[in-house]
Amino acid sequence: MPSVVKAVYVNFAAARSADRMNRLATLVRRAELNSLVIDIRSDGGALLHARDADTLAQLRALRDAGIYLIARLVAFKGGPRGWYDPGAEARWREIAEISLRAFDLGFDEVNYDYVRYGAAREPRSRTPIRERTPTVRAFFDFLRAEVGDAASRPISADVFGITLLGPLDAIGQRLEDAAERFDYVMPMPYPSHWEPGSFGFANPAHHPYETVHAALSAGLRRLAELPGRVARLRSWIQAFDLDSSRPMRRYRYTPWHVQEQIRACDDAGCAGWAAWNPRSRYEEGALRVASPETA
């Protein structure tokens, strides 16, 4: 695997399109990326293509091209009521089974998103707030044992960017809990998602380097205080158009904005980054940036 991951996110529809995957593979080569974070199904059944043989062939071709492949698995968002109960051990087992299948099909790493309780404007849970962080931590322990250790393969978890500054008991996320159980923690310190005034900026989205660097540096300082095994930090970065104003509005995120976030990740000492665009559409010029190490 690359020592510094340089990735883009690939949504499910794009991953199933031969034309779009060819274009994304070309982007990886031309922009000097080395990794793809690819959506897989999280509700059972075929993980990507209808036939596993087709998924195997596609992933084999990407790996032969030297691309590191990360399967993105949505843990608790979804289900018949819009949100799985994070304490449901049946769901835990389903996630573990899907993860091990992803490795069998050719993915190099499994990344877990929505490893939390619902936040604002998401389905609410009846689980008392005091029980949420211990429940999510127990799920992390389960993944460490039943997936990471069992398969001897790397696993990573996404967390809200604000967890870099402190725990979020309402959703059950705590940076230290993830760092002690995963190989990589992937925070989402998107500049657009910080409240106006954060880090001293009226509109943090207009200051991508300073915002991302300050958030990541705060998180890395907290992780440095942990006595035991600690995951490496690999950050998501914003590659979509959105402002920090409230209410949010569209704000053009140019190649400069993306490059400044990459520079912040490098300067903070992250083990790489992954660009997020929900439509999986990226500007090559935004991603052609030198990093401290080559893959």
Contacts in CASP RR format, 6 or more apart in sequence:
PFRMAT RR
TARGET T0000
AUTHOR 0000-0000-0000
METHOD contacts of the structure
MODEL  1
MPSVVKAVYVNFAAARSADRMNRLATLVRRAELNSLVIDIRSDGGALLHA
RDADTLAQLRALRDAGIYLIARLVAFKGGPRGWYDPGAEARWREIAEISL
RAFDLGFDEVNYDYVRYGAAREPRSRTPIRERTPTVRAFFDFLRAEVGDA
ASRPISADVFGITLLGPLDAIGQRLEDAAERFDYVMPMPYPSHWEPGSFG
FANPAHHPYETVHAALSAGLRRLAELPGRVARLRSWIQAFDLDSSRPMRR
YRYTPWHVQEQIRACDDAGCAGWAAWNPRSRYEEGALRVASPETA
1 68 0 8 1.000
1 108 0 8 1.000
1 109 0 8 1.000
1 154 0 8 1.000
2 34 0 8 1.000
2 35 0 8 1.000
2 68 0 8 1.000
2 295 0 8 1.000
3 271 0 8 1.000
3 293 0 8 1.000
3 295 0 8 1.000
4 271 0 8 1.000
4 272 0 8 1.000
4 291 0 8 1.000
4 292 0 8 1.000
4 293 0 8 1.000
4 295 0 8 1.000
5 34 0 8 1.000
5 35 0 8 1.000
5 68 0 8 1.000
5 70 0 8 1.000
5 234 0 8 1.000
5 271 0 8 1.000
5 272 0 8 1.000
5 273 0 8 1.000
5 274 0 8 1.000
6 32 0 8 1.000
6 33 0 8 1.000
6 34 0 8 1.000
6 35 0 8 1.000
6 272 0 8 1.000
6 273 0 8 1.000
6 287 0 8 1.000
6 291 0 8 1.000
6 295 0 8 1.000
7 33 0 8 1.000
7 34 0 8 1.000
7 35 0 8 1.000
7 36 0 8 1.000
7 37 0 8 1.000
7 68 0 8 1.000
7 70 0 8 1.000
7 273 0 8 1.000
7 274 0 8 1.000
7 275 0 8 1.000
8 24 0 8 1.000
8 27 0 8 1.000
8 28 0 8 1.000
8 33 0 8 1.000
8 36 0 8 1.000
8 37 0 8 1.000
8 239 0 8 1.000
8 274 0 8 1.000
8 275 0 8 1.000
8 277 0 8 1.000
8 280 0 8 1.000
8 282 0 8 1.000
8 287 0 8 1.000
9 37 0 8 1.000
9 39 0 8 1.000
9 72 0 8 1.000
9 274 0 8 1.000
9 275 0 8 1.000
9 276 0 8 1.000
9 277 0 8 1.000
9 280 0 8 1.000
10 21 0 8 1.000
10 24 0 8 1.000
10 36 0 8 1.000
10 37 0 8 1.000
10 38 0 8 1.000
10 39 0 8 1.000
10 280 0 8 1.000
11 39 0 8 1.000
11 278 0 8 1.000
11 279 0 8 1.000
11 280 0 8 1.000
12 39 0 8 1.000
12 40 0 8 1.000
12 41 0 8 1.000
12 48 0 8 1.000
13 20 0 8 1.000
14 20 0 8 1.000
14 21 0 8 1.000
14 24 0 8 1.000
14 280 0 8 1.000
15 21 0 8 1.000
15 38 0 8 1.000
15 39 0 8 1.000
15 48 0 8 1.000
16 48 0 8 1.000
16 49 0 8 1.000
20 280 0 8 1.000
21 58 0 8 1.000
21 62 0 8 1.000
24 36 0 8 1.000
24 280 0 8 1.000
25 62 0 8 1.000
25 65 0 8 1.000
25 67 0 8 1.000
27 33 0 8 1.000
27 282 0 8 1.000
27 284 0 8 1.000
27 287 0 8 1.000
28 34 0 8 1.000
28 35 0 8 1.000
28 36 0 8 1.000
28 65 0 8 1.000
28 67 0 8 1.000
29 65 0 8 1.000
30 284 0 8 1.000
30 288 0 8 1.000
31 282 0 8 1.000
31 284 0 8 1.000
31 285 0 8 1.000
31 287 0 8 1.000
31 288 0 8 1.000
32 287 0 8 1.000
32 288 0 8 1.000
33 287 0 8 1.000
34 66 0 8 1.000
34 67 0 8 1.000
34 68 0 8 1.000
34 295 0 8 1.000
35 67 0 8 1.000
35 68 0 8 1.000
35 69 0 8 1.000
35 70 0 8 1.000
35 274 0 8 1.000
36 62 0 8 1.000
36 67 0 8 1.000
36 68 0 8 1.000
36 69 0 8 1.000
36 70 0 8 1.000
37 70 0 8 1.000
37 72 0 8 1.000
37 111 0 8 1.000
37 274 0 8 1.000
38 48 0 8 1.000
38 69 0 8 1.000
38 70 0 8 1.000
38 71 0 8 1.000
38 72 0 8 1.000
38 107 0 8 1.000
39 72 0 8 1.000
39 74 0 8 1.000
40 47 0 8 1.000
40 48 0 8 1.000
40 71 0 8 1.000
40 72 0 8 1.000
40 73 0 8 1.000
40 98 0 8 1.000
40 102 0 8 1.000
40 107 0 8 1.000
41 47 0 8 1.000
41 48 0 8 1.000
41 98 0 8 1.000
42 73 0 8 1.000
42 74 0 8 1.000
42 75 0 8 1.000
42 78 0 8 1.000
42 95 0 8 1.000
42 98 0 8 1.000
43 78 0 8 1.000
43 79 0 8 1.000
44 94 0 8 1.000
44 98 0 8 1.000
46 52 0 8 1.000
46 55 0 8 1.000
47 55 0 8 1.000
47 71 0 8 1.000
47 98 0 8 1.000
47 101 0 8 1.000
47 102 0 8 1.000
47 105 0 8 1.000
48 54 0 8 1.000
48 55 0 8 1.000
48 58 0 8 1.000
48 105 0 8 1.000
49 55 0 8 1.000
49 58 0 8 1.000
52 105 0 8 1.000
55 105 0 8 1.000
56 105 0 8 1.000
56 106 0 8 1.000
59 69 0 8 1.000
59 105 0 8 1.000
59 106 0 8 1.000
59 107 0 8 1.000
60 106 0 8 1.000
62 69 0 8 1.000
63 69 0 8 1.000
63 106 0 8 1.000
63 108 0 8 1.000
68 108 0 8 1.000
68 109 0 8 1.000
68 295 0 8 1.000
69 106 0 8 1.000
69 107 0 8 1.000
69 108 0 8 1.000
69 109 0 8 1.000
70 107 0 8 1.000
70 108 0 8 1.000
70 109 0 8 1.000
70 110 0 8 1.000
70 111 0 8 1.000
70 156 0 8 1.000
70 274 0 8 1.000
71 99 0 8 1.000
71 102 0 8 1.000
71 107 0 8 1.000
71 109 0 8 1.000
71 110 0 8 1.000
71 111 0 8 1.000
72 111 0 8 1.000
72 113 0 8 1.000
73 95 0 8 1.000
73 98 0 8 1.000
73 99 0 8 1.000
73 102 0 8 1.000
73 110 0 8 1.000
73 111 0 8 1.000
73 112 0 8 1.000
73 113 0 8 1.000
74 113 0 8 1.000
74 114 0 8 1.000
75 84 0 8 1.000
75 86 0 8 1.000
75 91 0 8 1.000
75 95 0 8 1.000
75 112 0 8 1.000
75 113 0 8 1.000
75 114 0 8 1.000
75 115 0 8 1.000
75 139 0 8 1.000
76 83 0 8 1.000
76 84 0 8 1.000
76 85 0 8 1.000
76 86 0 8 1.000
76 91 0 8 1.000
76 114 0 8 1.000
76 115 0 8 1.000
76 116 0 8 1.000
76 117 0 8 1.000
76 118 0 8 1.000
77 83 0 8 1.000
77 84 0 8 1.000
77 113 0 8 1.000
77 114 0 8 1.000
77 122 0 8 1.000
78 84 0 8 1.000
81 123 0 8 1.000
82 123 0 8 1.000
83 118 0 8 1.000
83 122 0 8 1.000
83 123 0 8 1.000
83 125 0 8 1.000
84 91 0 8 1.000
85 91 0 8 1.000
85 125 0 8 1.000
85 127 0 8 1.000
86 115 0 8 1.000
86 116 0 8 1.000
86 117 0 8 1.000
86 125 0 8 1.000
86 127 0 8 1.000
86 132 0 8 1.000
86 135 0 8 1.000
86 136 0 8 1.000
86 139 0 8 1.000
87 127 0 8 1.000
87 135 0 8 1.000
87 138 0 8 1.000
87 139 0 8 1.000
92 139 0 8 1.000
92 142 0 8 1.000
92 143 0 8 1.000
92 146 0 8 1.000
95 112 0 8 1.000
95 143 0 8 1.000
96 142 0 8 1.000
96 143 0 8 1.000
96 146 0 8 1.000
96 147 0 8 1.000
99 110 0 8 1.000
99 143 0 8 1.000
99 147 0 8 1.000
99 151 0 8 1.000
99 155 0 8 1.000
100 147 0 8 1.000
100 150 0 8 1.000
100 151 0 8 1.000
102 110 0 8 1.000
103 110 0 8 1.000
103 151 0 8 1.000
103 153 0 8 1.000
108 153 0 8 1.000
108 154 0 8 1.000
109 153 0 8 1.000
109 154 0 8 1.000
109 155 0 8 1.000
109 156 0 8 1.000
109 183 0 8 1.000
109 184 0 8 1.000
110 147 0 8 1.000
110 153 0 8 1.000
110 155 0 8 1.000
110 156 0 8 1.000
111 155 0 8 1.000
111 156 0 8 1.000
111 157 0 8 1.000
111 158 0 8 1.000
111 184 0 8 1.000
111 186 0 8 1.000
112 143 0 8 1.000
112 155 0 8 1.000
112 156 0 8 1.000
112 157 0 8 1.000
112 158 0 8 1.000
113 158 0 8 1.000
114 158 0 8 1.000
115 136 0 8 1.000
115 139 0 8 1.000
115 140 0 8 1.000
115 157 0 8 1.000
115 158 0 8 1.000
115 159 0 8 1.000
115 173 0 8 1.000
115 178 0 8 1.000
116 136 0 8 1.000
116 159 0 8 1.000
116 160 0 8 1.000
116 168 0 8 1.000
116 171 0 8 1.000
116 172 0 8 1.000
116 173 0 8 1.000
117 125 0 8 1.000
117 127 0 8 1.000
117 132 0 8 1.000
117 136 0 8 1.000
117 170 0 8 1.000
117 171 0 8 1.000
117 172 0 8 1.000
118 124 0 8 1.000
118 125 0 8 1.000
118 171 0 8 1.000
119 160 0 8 1.000
119 170 0 8 1.000
119 171 0 8 1.000
125 132 0 8 1.000
127 135 0 8 1.000
129 169 0 8 1.000
129 170 0 8 1.000
130 169 0 8 1.000
132 169 0 8 1.000
132 170 0 8 1.000
132 171 0 8 1.000
132 172 0 8 1.000
133 167 0 8 1.000
133 169 0 8 1.000
133 172 0 8 1.000
133 173 0 8 1.000
133 174 0 8 1.000
133 177 0 8 1.000
135 172 0 8 1.000
136 172 0 8 1.000
136 173 0 8 1.000
136 174 0 8 1.000
136 177 0 8 1.000
137 174 0 8 1.000
137 177 0 8 1.000
137 181 0 8 1.000
140 157 0 8 1.000
140 177 0 8 1.000
140 178 0 8 1.000
140 181 0 8 1.000
140 182 0 8 1.000
141 181 0 8 1.000
143 155 0 8 1.000
143 157 0 8 1.000
143 181 0 8 1.000
143 182 0 8 1.000
144 155 0 8 1.000
144 181 0 8 1.000
144 182 0 8 1.000
147 153 0 8 1.000
147 155 0 8 1.000
148 154 0 8 1.000
148 155 0 8 1.000
148 183 0 8 1.000
154 183 0 8 1.000
154 184 0 8 1.000
155 182 0 8 1.000
155 183 0 8 1.000
155 184 0 8 1.000
156 182 0 8 1.000
156 183 0 8 1.000
156 184 0 8 1.000
156 185 0 8 1.000
156 186 0 8 1.000
156 231 0 8 1.000
156 234 0 8 1.000
157 178 0 8 1.000
157 181 0 8 1.000
157 182 0 8 1.000
157 184 0 8 1.000
157 185 0 8 1.000
157 186 0 8 1.000
158 186 0 8 1.000
158 187 0 8 1.000
158 188 0 8 1.000
158 236 0 8 1.000
159 173 0 8 1.000
159 175 0 8 1.000
159 178 0 8 1.000
159 185 0 8 1.000
159 186 0 8 1.000
159 187 0 8 1.000
159 188 0 8 1.000
160 168 0 8 1.000
160 171 0 8 1.000
160 173 0 8 1.000
160 187 0 8 1.000
160 188 0 8 1.000
161 187 0 8 1.000
161 188 0 8 1.000
161 189 0 8 1.000
161 190 0 8 1.000
161 193 0 8 1.000
161 215 0 8 1.000
162 168 0 8 1.000
162 194 0 8 1.000
163 173 0 8 1.000
163 174 0 8 1.000
163 175 0 8 1.000
163 187 0 8 1.000
164 175 0 8 1.000
164 187 0 8 1.000
164 189 0 8 1.000
164 215 0 8 1.000
164 216 0 8 1.000
164 218 0 8 1.000
164 219 0 8 1.000
164 222 0 8 1.000
165 215 0 8 1.000
165 218 0 8 1.000
165 219 0 8 1.000
166 174 0 8 1.000
166 175 0 8 1.000
166 222 0 8 1.000
167 173 0 8 1.000
167 174 0 8 1.000
167 175 0 8 1.000
168 174 0 8 1.000
175 185 0 8 1.000
175 187 0 8 1.000
175 219 0 8 1.000
175 222 0 8 1.000
175 223 0 8 1.000
176 222 0 8 1.000
176 223 0 8 1.000
176 226 0 8 1.000
178 185 0 8 1.000
178 231 0 8 1.000
179 185 0 8 1.000
179 223 0 8 1.000
179 226 0 8 1.000
179 230 0 8 1.000
179 231 0 8 1.000
179 233 0 8 1.000
180 226 0 8 1.000
180 228 0 8 1.000
180 229 0 8 1.000
180 230 0 8 1.000
180 231 0 8 1.000
181 231 0 8 1.000
182 231 0 8 1.000
183 231 0 8 1.000
183 232 0 8 1.000
184 231 0 8 1.000
184 232 0 8 1.000
184 233 0 8 1.000
184 234 0 8 1.000
184 271 0 8 1.000
185 231 0 8 1.000
185 232 0 8 1.000
185 233 0 8 1.000
185 234 0 8 1.000
186 233 0 8 1.000
186 234 0 8 1.000
186 235 0 8 1.000
186 236 0 8 1.000
186 274 0 8 1.000
187 215 0 8 1.000
187 216 0 8 1.000
187 219 0 8 1.000
187 233 0 8 1.000
187 235 0 8 1.000
187 236 0 8 1.000
188 235 0 8 1.000
188 236 0 8 1.000
188 276 0 8 1.000
189 211 0 8 1.000
189 212 0 8 1.000
189 215 0 8 1.000
189 216 0 8 1.000
189 235 0 8 1.000
189 236 0 8 1.000
190 236 0 8 1.000
190 237 0 8 1.000
190 238 0 8 1.000
190 242 0 8 1.000
190 276 0 8 1.000
191 204 0 8 1.000
191 205 0 8 1.000
191 206 0 8 1.000
191 207 0 8 1.000
191 208 0 8 1.000
191 211 0 8 1.000
191 212 0 8 1.000
191 238 0 8 1.000
191 244 0 8 1.000
191 257 0 8 1.000
191 261 0 8 1.000
192 204 0 8 1.000
192 205 0 8 1.000
192 238 0 8 1.000
192 240 0 8 1.000
192 242 0 8 1.000
192 243 0 8 1.000
192 244 0 8 1.000
192 248 0 8 1.000
192 251 0 8 1.000
193 244 0 8 1.000
194 204 0 8 1.000
194 205 0 8 1.000
194 211 0 8 1.000
194 215 0 8 1.000
194 244 0 8 1.000
195 204 0 8 1.000
195 244 0 8 1.000
195 246 0 8 1.000
196 202 0 8 1.000
196 203 0 8 1.000
196 204 0 8 1.000
196 244 0 8 1.000
196 245 0 8 1.000
196 246 0 8 1.000
197 204 0 8 1.000
198 204 0 8 1.000
198 211 0 8 1.000
198 244 0 8 1.000
199 207 0 8 1.000
199 210 0 8 1.000
199 211 0 8 1.000
199 214 0 8 1.000
199 215 0 8 1.000
201 207 0 8 1.000
201 210 0 8 1.000
201 211 0 8 1.000
201 244 0 8 1.000
203 243 0 8 1.000
203 244 0 8 1.000
203 245 0 8 1.000
204 211 0 8 1.000
204 244 0 8 1.000
205 211 0 8 1.000
205 238 0 8 1.000
205 242 0 8 1.000
205 243 0 8 1.000
205 244 0 8 1.000
205 251 0 8 1.000
205 253 0 8 1.000
206 244 0 8 1.000
206 251 0 8 1.000
208 238 0 8 1.000
208 257 0 8 1.000
208 258 0 8 1.000
208 260 0 8 1.000
208 261 0 8 1.000
208 264 0 8 1.000
209 260 0 8 1.000
209 261 0 8 1.000
209 263 0 8 1.000
209 264 0 8 1.000
210 264 0 8 1.000
211 264 0 8 1.000
212 235 0 8 1.000
212 237 0 8 1.000
212 260 0 8 1.000
212 261 0 8 1.000
212 264 0 8 1.000
212 265 0 8 1.000
212 268 0 8 1.000
213 264 0 8 1.000
213 267 0 8 1.000
213 268 0 8 1.000
216 233 0 8 1.000
216 235 0 8 1.000
216 264 0 8 1.000
216 265 0 8 1.000
216 268 0 8 1.000
216 269 0 8 1.000
216 270 0 8 1.000
217 268 0 8 1.000
219 233 0 8 1.000
220 233 0 8 1.000
220 268 0 8 1.000
220 269 0 8 1.000
223 230 0 8 1.000
223 231 0 8 1.000
223 233 0 8 1.000
232 270 0 8 1.000
232 271 0 8 1.000
233 268 0 8 1.000
233 269 0 8 1.000
233 270 0 8 1.000
233 271 0 8 1.000
234 270 0 8 1.000
234 271 0 8 1.000
234 272 0 8 1.000
234 273 0 8 1.000
234 274 0 8 1.000
235 261 0 8 1.000
235 265 0 8 1.000
235 270 0 8 1.000
235 272 0 8 1.000
235 273 0 8 1.000
235 274 0 8 1.000
236 273 0 8 1.000
236 274 0 8 1.000
236 275 0 8 1.000
236 276 0 8 1.000
237 258 0 8 1.000
237 261 0 8 1.000
237 262 0 8 1.000
237 265 0 8 1.000
237 273 0 8 1.000
237 274 0 8 1.000
237 275 0 8 1.000
237 276 0 8 1.000
238 253 0 8 1.000
238 257 0 8 1.000
238 258 0 8 1.000
238 261 0 8 1.000
238 275 0 8 1.000
238 276 0 8 1.000
239 253 0 8 1.000
239 258 0 8 1.000
239 275 0 8 1.000
239 276 0 8 1.000
239 277 0 8 1.000
239 282 0 8 1.000
239 286 0 8 1.000
240 253 0 8 1.000
240 276 0 8 1.000
240 277 0 8 1.000
240 278 0 8 1.000
241 250 0 8 1.000
241 251 0 8 1.000
241 252 0 8 1.000
241 253 0 8 1.000
242 248 0 8 1.000
242 249 0 8 1.000
242 250 0 8 1.000
242 251 0 8 1.000
242 253 0 8 1.000
243 249 0 8 1.000
243 250 0 8 1.000
243 251 0 8 1.000
245 251 0 8 1.000
254 286 0 8 1.000
255 283 0 8 1.000
255 285 0 8 1.000
255 286 0 8 1.000
257 286 0 8 1.000
258 275 0 8 1.000
258 283 0 8 1.000
258 286 0 8 1.000
258 287 0 8 1.000
259 286 0 8 1.000
259 289 0 8 1.000
261 273 0 8 1.000
262 273 0 8 1.000
262 287 0 8 1.000
262 289 0 8 1.000
262 291 0 8 1.000
263 289 0 8 1.000
265 272 0 8 1.000
265 273 0 8 1.000
266 272 0 8 1.000
266 291 0 8 1.000
266 292 0 8 1.000
272 291 0 8 1.000
275 282 0 8 1.000
275 286 0 8 1.000
275 287 0 8 1.000
END
